[in-house]
Amino acid sequence: MIDKELQKELESLRSEVAALSKARAAEQRAEKKVAEPAPNTPDASQPTAAAITQAAAIDIDDPDAVQTQIDKLLEQLETEIRDLPTITTLAVFSLGVLFGRLLR
């Protein structure tokens, strides 16, 4: 009887593993769909022609306009940093520190 109970337990565990594997695969497919940008939409990290024209037309003597432009730049940098993987960001930052130190 112990063998039958073990067989039943083993079959139930196998079915649970199969269900969890299917759920994980479905989650990974959903994440890939979310991570891939739509082919017709422009990349958010790339500045548009209007943004470039607006940045070129800013009056440097107006502190409010300069502050607004800096805020927009910082927001864009923040979104780009959030989109990058942590390891890559740290590696690039470390290389920048090393090169800066060597050039000093």
C-alpha positions as YAML, in Angstrom:
chain: A
units: angstrom
residues:
- id: 1
  name: MET
  ca: [0.00, 0.00, 0.00]
- id: 2
  name: ILE
  ca: [2.86, 2.37, 0.62]
- id: 3
  name: ASP
  ca: [3.98, 1.95, -3.00]
- id: 4
  name: LYS
  ca: [0.54, 2.93, -4.26]
- id: 5
  name: GLU
  ca: [0.48, 5.99, -2.03]
- id: 6
  name: LEU
  ca: [3.93, 6.99, -3.22]
- id: 7
  name: GLN
  ca: [2.86, 6.51, -6.84]
- id: 8
  name: LYS
  ca: [-0.22, 8.70, -6.28]
- id: 9
  name: GLU
  ca: [1.89, 11.38, -4.59]
- id: 10
  name: LEU
  ca: [4.44, 11.21, -7.38]
- id: 11
  name: GLU
  ca: [1.73, 11.60, -10.04]
- id: 12
  name: SER
  ca: [0.18, 14.56, -8.21]
- id: 13
  name: LEU
  ca: [3.59, 16.24, -7.92]
- id: 14
  name: ARG
  ca: [4.25, 15.66, -11.61]
- id: 15
  name: SER
  ca: [0.92, 17.22, -12.53]
- id: 16
  name: GLU
  ca: [1.68, 20.22, -10.30]
- id: 17
  name: VAL
  ca: [5.10, 20.65, -11.92]
- id: 18
  name: ALA
  ca: [3.55, 20.48, -15.38]
- id: 19
  name: ALA
  ca: [0.92, 23.08, -14.45]
- id: 20
  name: LEU
  ca: [3.56, 25.39, -12.94]
- id: 21
  name: SER
  ca: [5.78, 24.98, -16.01]
- id: 22
  name: LYS
  ca: [2.89, 25.97, -18.28]
- id: 23
  name: ALA
  ca: [2.11, 28.98, -16.09]
- id: 24
  name: ARG
  ca: [5.76, 30.08, -16.09]
- id: 25
  name: ALA
  ca: [5.96, 29.74, -19.87]
- id: 26
  name: ALA
  ca: [2.79, 31.81, -20.25]
- id: 27
  name: GLU
  ca: [4.22, 34.50, -17.94]
- id: 28
  name: GLN
  ca: [7.47, 34.63, -19.90]
- id: 29
  name: ARG
  ca: [5.58, 34.97, -23.19]
- id: 30
  name: ALA
  ca: [3.51, 37.79, -21.71]
- id: 31
  name: GLU
  ca: [6.64, 39.55, -20.44]
- id: 32
  name: LYS
  ca: [8.27, 39.28, -23.87]
- id: 33
  name: LYS
  ca: [5.20, 40.81, -25.50]
- id: 34
  name: VAL
  ca: [5.23, 43.69, -23.03]
- id: 35
  name: ALA
  ca: [8.99, 44.19, -23.35]
- id: 36
  name: GLU
  ca: [8.96, 44.35, -27.16]
- id: 37
  name: PRO
  ca: [7.95, 47.80, -28.42]
- id: 38
  name: ALA
  ca: [5.34, 48.02, -31.12]
- id: 39
  name: PRO
  ca: [6.97, 48.23, -34.56]
- id: 40
  name: ASN
  ca: [5.15, 51.42, -35.60]
- id: 41
  name: THR
  ca: [5.76, 53.39, -32.41]
- id: 42
  name: PRO
  ca: [8.95, 55.44, -32.04]
- id: 43
  name: ASP
  ca: [11.36, 54.53, -29.28]
- id: 44
  name: ALA
  ca: [10.75, 56.70, -26.21]
- id: 45
  name: SER
  ca: [14.45, 57.13, -25.58]
- id: 46
  name: GLN
  ca: [15.05, 58.65, -29.04]
- id: 47
  name: PRO
  ca: [14.37, 62.39, -29.13]
- id: 48
  name: THR
  ca: [11.84, 63.51, -31.69]
- id: 49
  name: ALA
  ca: [12.45, 66.28, -34.20]
- id: 50
  name: ALA
  ca: [10.05, 68.52, -32.27]
- id: 51
  name: ALA
  ca: [11.98, 67.97, -29.04]
- id: 52
  name: ILE
  ca: [15.26, 68.81, -30.75]
- id: 53
  name: THR
  ca: [13.79, 71.97, -32.30]
- id: 54
  name: GLN
  ca: [12.32, 73.00, -28.95]
- id: 55
  name: ALA
  ca: [15.67, 72.44, -27.20]
- id: 56
  name: ALA
  ca: [17.48, 74.53, -29.82]
- id: 57
  name: ALA
  ca: [14.95, 77.37, -29.48]
- id: 58
  name: ILE
  ca: [15.32, 77.73, -25.70]
- id: 59
  name: ASP
  ca: [16.37, 81.13, -24.38]
- id: 60
  name: ILE
  ca: [19.44, 80.61, -22.21]
- id: 61
  name: ASP
  ca: [18.84, 83.87, -20.35]
- id: 62
  name: ASP
  ca: [15.42, 82.66, -19.09]
- id: 63
  name: PRO
  ca: [16.08, 80.59, -15.95]
- id: 64
  name: ASP
  ca: [12.58, 79.04, -15.93]
- id: 65
  name: ALA
  ca: [12.97, 77.75, -19.49]
- id: 66
  name: VAL
  ca: [16.40, 76.36, -18.72]
- id: 67
  name: GLN
  ca: [15.10, 74.69, -15.55]
- id: 68
  name: THR
  ca: [12.19, 73.16, -17.48]
- id: 69
  name: GLN
  ca: [14.58, 71.81, -20.11]
- id: 70
  name: ILE
  ca: [16.86, 70.34, -17.43]
- id: 71
  name: ASP
  ca: [13.86, 68.71, -15.73]
- id: 72
  name: LYS
  ca: [12.80, 67.12, -19.02]
- id: 73
  name: LEU
  ca: [16.33, 65.86, -19.60]
- id: 74
  name: LEU
  ca: [16.51, 64.35, -16.10]
- id: 75
  name: GLU
  ca: [13.14, 62.64, -16.55]
- id: 76
  name: GLN
  ca: [14.30, 61.16, -19.85]
- id: 77
  name: LEU
  ca: [17.55, 59.95, -18.27]
- id: 78
  name: GLU
  ca: [15.63, 58.43, -15.37]
- id: 79
  name: THR
  ca: [13.38, 56.44, -17.71]
- id: 80
  name: GLU
  ca: [16.39, 55.27, -19.72]
- id: 81
  name: ILE
  ca: [18.19, 54.14, -16.59]
- id: 82
  name: ARG
  ca: [15.11, 52.26, -15.39]
- id: 83
  name: ASP
  ca: [14.86, 50.47, -18.74]
- id: 84
  name: LEU
  ca: [18.47, 49.28, -18.64]
- id: 85
  name: PRO
  ca: [19.41, 46.14, -16.75]
- id: 86
  name: THR
  ca: [21.11, 46.83, -13.44]
- id: 87
  name: ILE
  ca: [24.29, 44.88, -14.19]
- id: 88
  name: THR
  ca: [24.82, 46.67, -17.50]
- id: 89
  name: THR
  ca: [24.26, 50.05, -15.92]
- id: 90
  name: LEU
  ca: [26.73, 49.33, -13.13]
- id: 91
  name: ALA
  ca: [29.31, 48.02, -15.59]
- id: 92
  name: VAL
  ca: [29.07, 51.12, -17.79]
- id: 93
  name: PHE
  ca: [29.21, 53.40, -14.75]
- id: 94
  name: SER
  ca: [32.28, 51.55, -13.43]
- id: 95
  name: LEU
  ca: [34.02, 51.83, -16.79]
- id: 96
  name: GLY
  ca: [33.26, 55.54, -16.84]
- id: 97
  name: VAL
  ca: [34.78, 55.95, -13.39]
- id: 98
  name: LEU
  ca: [37.89, 54.01, -14.40]
- id: 99
  name: PHE
  ca: [38.40, 55.94, -17.61]
- id: 100
  name: GLY
  ca: [37.82, 59.22, -15.79]
- id: 101
  name: ARG
  ca: [40.35, 58.24, -13.20]
- id: 102
  name: LEU
  ca: [42.91, 57.22, -15.84]
- id: 103
  name: LEU
  ca: [42.46, 60.45, -17.80]
- id: 104
  name: ARG
  ca: [42.92, 62.55, -14.72]
...
